[in-house]
């Protein structure tokens, strides 16, 4: 089967198409014929070796995490799916890739595709949906009436997180460029700061939670808008010791990650806030719950561009520019 793979870490020219064997599912896996694969920023970071100490791959490795497609074969212990089922899933952190004609998916990572979504729409959801779900419901424990700040509201994670936060009854503040103000307002954002005109930390006040989505000093600046007892959940770092321990890393890595996160944790405490770094985990049960929100159209996919499979490298290059309005998806079948 054809797949987009990277052969070694560190060089973008190592990403290329290859013909690789189509493997048989293990007892707890399903084999999915991939119709579409959603792209995420980490898909560009992995081949560069950014997460080499954390994520394990047998090289050459297939890129991509999010997929939607049709089950063609099931393992001997699989009970939730059968051949012919349309599913969507994130296979992030499983050592497998989605940018291929077929993909192996752990049974507990998949969910039935909402019938009102096509495969491209469904493939745009898993990582941003699960990340938002785990950050807002589990880590921040967002409650109705609370105020949540989500910078970069027009991006892939922002467009989903705004909608989920509104479903949870929160007031949402965000930043975006002038051209995307109407987009984020239509998704439900209550307070919108045009970052080309104003600094968000000079405008927003008394927030209960921040979802960190922007690199640089945005996390530190966001502390200024928080009230005591608030929560910062970062998707972009700095990493912390708690994350290293949760990954089962050795004592040296716990120490290193502890140093990386020490400053932001100290600054957060001064504001009476807590800080943590979140690494999304595949979860078919949560994805099924997200699917219910998609079925009722309380949340809708936001897709910027769709590329054919043969232009997957161009799709990754476009995503890396950081200008997409919503998700970038590769259509494979």
C-alpha positions as CSV (number, residue, x, y, z in Angstrom):
1,X,0.0,0.0,0.0
2,X,1.1,3.6,-0.5
3,X,2.0,5.8,2.5
4,X,3.7,9.1,3.3
5,X,6.7,8.2,5.5
6,X,9.7,9.7,7.1
7,X,13.0,7.7,7.0
8,X,15.0,9.5,9.6
9,X,14.7,12.5,12.0
10,X,15.9,16.0,11.4
11,X,15.5,16.6,7.6
12,X,12.3,17.5,5.8
13,X,13.6,16.0,2.6
14,X,13.3,12.6,4.3
15,X,9.5,12.7,4.0
16,X,8.4,10.9,0.9
17,X,5.8,8.4,-0.5
18,X,6.7,4.7,-0.3
19,X,5.0,1.4,-0.9
20,X,4.9,-0.5,2.4
21,X,3.3,-3.8,3.4
22,X,-0.3,-3.9,4.4
23,X,-0.3,-5.6,7.8
24,X,-2.9,-7.8,9.5
25,X,-4.6,-6.4,12.6
26,X,-3.7,-7.8,16.0
27,X,-6.5,-9.2,18.1
28,X,-7.5,-5.8,19.5
29,X,-7.1,-3.8,16.2
30,X,-9.2,-3.0,13.2
31,X,-7.8,-2.4,9.7
32,X,-9.3,0.7,8.1
33,X,-9.3,1.7,4.5
34,X,-8.5,5.4,4.9
35,X,-10.7,7.8,3.0
36,X,-9.3,11.0,4.5
37,X,-6.6,12.0,7.0
38,X,-6.7,15.3,9.1
39,X,-3.4,17.1,9.6
40,X,-2.2,18.6,12.8
41,X,0.9,20.8,13.6
42,X,2.6,17.9,15.4
43,X,2.7,16.0,12.1
44,X,5.3,18.5,10.9
45,X,7.2,18.4,14.3
46,X,7.6,14.7,14.6
47,X,9.9,14.2,11.6
48,X,12.1,17.0,12.8
49,X,12.8,15.0,16.0
50,X,11.0,17.5,18.3
51,X,9.3,14.7,20.2
52,X,11.9,12.0,19.7
53,X,12.5,11.5,23.4
54,X,8.8,11.0,24.0
55,X,7.2,9.4,20.9
56,X,8.5,6.1,19.7
57,X,8.5,5.1,16.0
58,X,10.1,2.2,14.1
59,X,11.7,4.0,11.0
60,X,10.6,4.4,8.3
61,X,7.4,5.5,9.9
62,X,4.1,6.6,8.4
63,X,3.0,10.2,9.2
64,X,-0.4,11.4,10.4
65,X,-2.7,10.8,13.3
66,X,-6.3,11.5,12.4
67,X,-8.3,9.4,10.0
68,X,-11.8,8.5,8.7
69,X,-12.5,5.4,6.7
70,X,-14.2,2.0,6.4
71,X,-13.3,-1.1,8.4
72,X,-12.1,-3.9,6.1
73,X,-10.8,-6.4,8.7
74,X,-11.1,-6.9,12.5
75,X,-8.9,-8.7,15.0
76,X,-10.1,-11.8,16.8
77,X,-11.0,-9.9,20.0
78,X,-12.8,-6.9,18.4
79,X,-16.5,-6.7,19.4
80,X,-17.4,-3.0,18.7
81,X,-16.8,-2.9,14.9
82,X,-17.3,-5.1,11.8
83,X,-16.2,-4.9,8.2
84,X,-18.1,-2.2,6.4
85,X,-18.4,0.2,9.4
86,X,-17.5,3.8,8.7
87,X,-15.3,5.0,11.6
88,X,-13.1,7.9,12.6
89,X,-10.1,7.9,15.0
90,X,-6.9,9.4,16.3
91,X,-4.0,7.0,16.3
92,X,-1.6,9.5,17.8
93,X,1.0,8.1,20.2
94,X,0.4,4.5,19.0
95,X,3.4,4.3,16.7
96,X,1.2,4.1,13.6
97,X,0.3,6.6,10.9
98,X,-2.8,7.8,9.1
99,X,-1.4,9.1,5.8
100,X,-1.7,5.8,4.0
101,X,-4.2,3.8,2.0
102,X,-4.8,1.5,5.0
103,X,-4.2,2.0,8.7
104,X,-4.2,-0.2,11.8
105,X,-6.4,1.3,14.6
106,X,-6.7,0.0,18.2
107,X,-10.4,-0.8,18.8
108,X,-10.6,1.5,21.8
109,X,-9.3,4.4,19.8
110,X,-12.1,4.4,17.2
111,X,-15.7,5.5,17.0
112,X,-18.5,5.2,14.4
113,X,-18.4,8.1,12.1
114,X,-21.4,10.5,12.5
115,X,-23.7,9.8,9.6
116,X,-24.2,13.5,8.9
117,X,-20.5,14.0,8.2
118,X,-18.6,12.9,5.1
119,X,-15.2,11.3,5.5
120,X,-13.3,14.6,5.0
121,X,-15.3,16.3,7.7
122,X,-14.9,13.4,10.1
123,X,-11.2,13.2,9.6
124,X,-10.8,16.8,10.6
125,X,-12.1,16.1,14.1
126,X,-10.2,13.5,16.2
127,X,-7.2,15.3,17.6
128,X,-8.7,18.7,18.0
129,X,-11.8,17.2,19.4
130,X,-10.1,14.9,21.9
131,X,-7.6,17.7,22.9
132,X,-10.4,20.1,23.6
133,X,-12.4,17.5,25.4
134,X,-9.5,16.4,27.6
135,X,-8.3,19.9,28.3
136,X,-11.6,21.6,29.0
137,X,-13.7,18.8,30.6
138,X,-11.0,16.7,32.3
139,X,-8.1,19.0,33.1
140,X,-9.7,22.5,33.5
141,X,-13.1,21.0,34.6
142,X,-14.8,24.0,32.9
143,X,-18.2,24.8,34.4
144,X,-21.2,26.8,33.1
145,X,-20.7,30.5,33.6
146,X,-16.9,30.4,33.8
147,X,-14.7,32.4,31.4
148,X,-12.2,30.7,29.1
149,X,-9.5,32.3,27.0
150,X,-8.5,30.5,23.8
151,X,-5.9,32.3,21.8
152,X,-5.7,31.8,18.0
153,X,-9.4,31.1,17.7
154,X,-9.4,30.7,14.0
155,X,-6.9,27.8,14.0
156,X,-7.6,24.1,14.0
157,X,-7.8,23.7,17.7
158,X,-9.3,27.1,18.3
159,X,-12.3,26.6,16.0
160,X,-13.3,23.4,17.8
161,X,-12.4,24.4,21.4
162,X,-14.6,27.6,21.1
163,X,-17.6,25.5,20.1
164,X,-17.0,22.9,22.8
165,X,-16.6,25.6,25.5
166,X,-19.9,27.1,24.5
167,X,-21.6,23.7,24.7
168,X,-20.2,23.5,28.3
169,X,-21.8,26.9,29.1
170,X,-18.6,29.0,29.2
171,X,-18.0,32.5,28.2
172,X,-15.2,32.5,25.6
173,X,-12.5,35.1,24.8
174,X,-10.1,34.7,21.9
175,X,-7.7,36.4,19.6
176,X,-7.6,36.4,15.8
177,X,-6.7,38.6,12.9
178,X,-9.0,41.2,11.5
179,X,-10.0,39.0,8.6
180,X,-11.2,36.2,10.9
181,X,-13.2,38.2,13.5
182,X,-16.5,37.2,12.0
183,X,-15.5,33.5,11.8
184,X,-14.8,33.2,15.5
185,X,-17.8,35.2,16.5
186,X,-20.0,32.9,14.4
187,X,-18.5,30.0,16.3
188,X,-19.6,31.5,19.6
189,X,-16.7,33.6,20.9
190,X,-18.0,36.3,23.2
191,X,-14.9,38.5,23.5
192,X,-12.8,38.8,20.4
193,X,-9.5,40.7,20.4
194,X,-8.0,41.6,17.0
195,X,-4.3,41.0,17.8
196,X,-3.3,43.4,15.0
197,X,-5.0,46.2,16.8
198,X,-4.7,45.4,20.5
199,X,-2.9,43.3,23.1
200,X,-5.2,40.8,24.7
201,X,-3.7,41.1,28.1
202,X,-4.6,44.8,28.1
203,X,-8.3,44.1,27.2
204,X,-9.4,40.9,28.9
205,X,-9.9,40.5,32.7
206,X,-11.0,38.0,35.3
207,X,-10.8,34.7,33.4
208,X,-11.1,31.3,35.0
209,X,-9.0,29.3,32.5
210,X,-6.6,29.5,29.6
211,X,-6.1,27.0,26.9
212,X,-2.5,27.5,25.7
213,X,-2.3,27.2,21.9
214,X,0.3,29.8,20.9
215,X,4.1,29.5,21.2
216,X,6.2,32.3,22.5
217,X,5.3,34.5,25.5
218,X,1.5,34.1,25.1
219,X,1.2,31.8,28.1
220,X,3.1,34.2,30.4
221,X,1.0,37.1,29.1
222,X,-2.2,35.1,29.7
223,X,-1.5,34.9,33.4
224,X,-2.3,38.6,33.6
225,X,-5.9,38.1,32.7
226,X,-6.6,35.3,35.3
227,X,-8.2,35.5,38.6
228,X,-7.2,33.5,41.7
229,X,-8.1,29.8,41.5
230,X,-7.8,29.7,37.8
231,X,-6.3,27.0,35.5
232,X,-3.8,27.1,32.6
233,X,-3.7,24.0,30.4
234,X,-1.0,24.3,27.7
235,X,-0.8,22.3,24.5
236,X,2.5,23.7,23.3
237,X,4.6,23.7,26.5
238,X,6.7,24.2,28.4
239,X,6.6,20.6,29.4
240,X,6.6,19.8,33.1
241,X,7.7,17.1,35.6
242,X,4.2,15.8,36.0
243,X,4.0,15.0,32.3
244,X,7.4,13.2,32.4
245,X,6.2,11.1,35.3
246,X,2.9,10.3,33.6
247,X,4.9,9.1,30.6
248,X,7.1,6.9,32.7
249,X,10.2,8.7,31.7
250,X,13.4,8.2,33.7
251,X,14.5,10.4,36.6
252,X,16.8,12.5,34.5
253,X,14.0,13.4,32.1
254,X,11.7,14.2,35.0
255,X,14.4,16.6,36.2
256,X,14.9,18.1,32.8
257,X,11.2,18.6,32.2
258,X,10.9,20.0,35.7
259,X,13.4,22.7,34.9
260,X,11.6,23.5,31.7
261,X,8.3,24.0,33.5
262,X,9.6,25.6,36.7
263,X,9.3,29.3,35.6
264,X,5.7,29.1,34.3
265,X,4.6,27.1,37.3
266,X,6.1,29.7,39.6
267,X,4.5,32.6,37.8
268,X,1.2,30.8,37.8
269,X,1.3,30.3,41.5
270,X,1.9,33.9,42.1
271,X,-1.4,34.6,40.4
272,X,-3.1,31.8,42.4
273,X,-3.3,29.6,39.3
274,X,-2.3,26.1,38.4
275,X,-0.3,25.1,35.2
276,X,-0.1,21.8,33.4
277,X,0.9,20.5,30.0
278,X,-1.4,18.3,28.1
279,X,-0.5,15.5,25.6
280,X,-3.7,14.2,24.0
281,X,-4.5,10.5,24.3
282,X,-6.6,8.5,21.8
283,X,-10.0,7.6,23.3
284,X,-12.8,6.1,21.2
285,X,-15.3,6.5,24.0
286,X,-14.7,10.3,24.2
287,X,-14.7,10.5,20.4
288,X,-18.2,8.8,20.4
289,X,-19.4,11.5,22.8
290,X,-18.0,14.2,20.6
291,X,-19.7,12.4,17.7
292,X,-23.1,13.0,19.4
293,X,-22.4,16.8,19.5
294,X,-21.5,16.6,15.8
295,X,-24.7,14.7,15.0
296,X,-26.9,17.3,16.6
297,X,-24.8,20.0,14.9
298,X,-24.0,21.7,18.2
299,X,-20.4,21.5,16.9
300,X,-19.6,21.7,13.2
301,X,-16.3,21.0,11.4
302,X,-14.4,23.9,10.2
303,X,-12.2,23.0,7.2
304,X,-9.8,25.4,5.4
305,X,-8.4,23.2,2.6
306,X,-8.6,19.7,1.2
307,X,-5.6,18.2,-0.7
308,X,-5.5,15.0,-2.8
309,X,-3.3,12.3,-1.4
310,X,-0.5,12.9,-4.0
311,X,-0.2,16.5,-2.6
312,X,0.1,15.5,1.0
313,X,3.6,17.1,1.3
314,X,2.2,20.3,0.0
315,X,-0.7,20.1,2.6
316,X,1.9,19.7,5.4
317,X,3.8,22.7,4.1
318,X,0.7,24.8,3.9
319,X,-0.2,23.8,7.5
320,X,3.2,24.7,8.7
321,X,2.7,28.3,7.6
322,X,0.2,28.7,10.5
323,X,-2.4,30.6,8.5
324,X,-5.1,28.0,8.1
325,X,-8.7,28.8,9.1
326,X,-9.7,25.6,10.7
327,X,-8.4,22.2,9.6
328,X,-6.3,21.0,6.6
329,X,-7.4,17.5,5.4
330,X,-5.9,15.1,2.9
331,X,-8.4,13.1,0.8
332,X,-7.0,9.6,0.2
333,X,-9.9,7.7,-1.3
